[in-house]
Amino acid sequence: MTFTASQLSGSKPEQYAQLVEQARALLAGERNRIANAANLSALVYHALPSLNWVGFYFYDGNELVVGPFQGLPACVRIPLDKGVCGAAARTRETQRVADVHAFPGHIACDSASRSELVVPLVRNGELVGVFDLDSPEPDRFDIDDQRGLEAIAQAFEESLA
């Protein structure tokens, strides 16, 4: 199968609708979480501007462990009581952080990161992990980004067998 991402156009919500459609096409028929996380990381990293890291951390029953991603090498393990990823996993609520340096307990895997958005991944009531995006720009993520990235995370959750 050959996949070609199309150029996003229109308003930000329209662009995310297009990106979610591309994500669902990419995930169609595939149930392997590693394969799907790898492809979604690449799709989002290359489709959206001003990102320096996009990827997944999976919950192993104790902590978050790095999964497929695009960007510089990352922290391998994140306790649920540390950082933005830990907060998203612990609370099961999306964390949208305008200034990571002002976030208590922030873990600086990439010193260039200035803002972050982390969506918890929950399937059948169980924590699967988190979908994490970092930007070198302060306040990079707004409510439209949050909604769009939550929709992409939902498509990933639905792809899990």
Disulfide bonds with the S-S distance in Angstrom:
Cys75-Cys109 1.85
